[in-house]
Amino acid sequence: MSGYNTKCVIFDCDGTLIDSEKLRCQALVNIFTQLGAEYSLSQALSHYQGGKTADILSSVRDYLNVSASIDRLKVCIASS
């Protein structure tokens, strides 16, 4: 492959090697359960497939009427 100066190759394997959507939804359930809200995995899976994490956190927070900052929720999801 002379003539190419490839520095990076990105493989988008989401849903191919592992289904990270279910893992992310489980993380949402865990976070909001710790904050005292009732939120099931089936609710998370049916409402939040794809999208930006901050938008999903904000939407779930508002839906469950939980008072926590998005920054706090981001830290929680990053550590789960």
N, C-alpha and C positions, 0 to 999 in steps of 0.2 A: 504494500500500500504506500508506495513512495509518492510524494507530492502532497500528502495530507499531514496536517499539524494538529491532530486531535488532542485536546487537553482534557476533555470531559465527555462522558457518555452518560445520559440519563435514561434509566429504564423506569417506566411507569407500570409497576406491577400490582398496584392496589386492586384487590379483588381477584388477582391471579394467583399469587403465592400465598397470601393471607388475606382474610377479609377484615380489614381494619375498621370498617364501618361498625361492625358489631362490637369490637373492642372499644371504640370511641363512645358508643351508646352506653356500654356497661360502665365506662368511666363517668359519664354524666349521671347515671343512676347512683353510683357510689358517692359522688360529690354531693348531690342534692339530698341523699339520705343522711349523710353526715351533718347536713345543715338543718335536719328535722323535717324535710319535705317528703311526701310520698310520691314516688315517681318510678314506674316500672320499666323494665327493659322493653316490653312490648309497646309501651307508649313512645319510648325514645326511638325505637326502630320504625314505627309507623309515621312519626312526625319529622324526624331529622335525618334524612339521608342526603349526604353531600352538603356543601356550603362551608362558609368560613366559621372556624371555631368560635370566634368572638361573637358573631351573629347568633349562632346556635345557643351559646351560653346566655346571651342577653334575652333571647326569646324564651328559653326555659325558665330563667330567673323571673321574668315578668309573668309567665303563665302560672308559675307556682307561688307567686307573690313572696319571693325570698329576698331579703334585704342583704345583699352582698355585692361588693364591687366587682366589676368585670376583671380587674387586675387580680383580685383575690381568687376568683374562679379559674382564671388562666393558670395561676400557680398551682392550684389544686389539681387541675387536669394534667398539667405537665408532670406532676409527681405521682400520678396514679398509674 
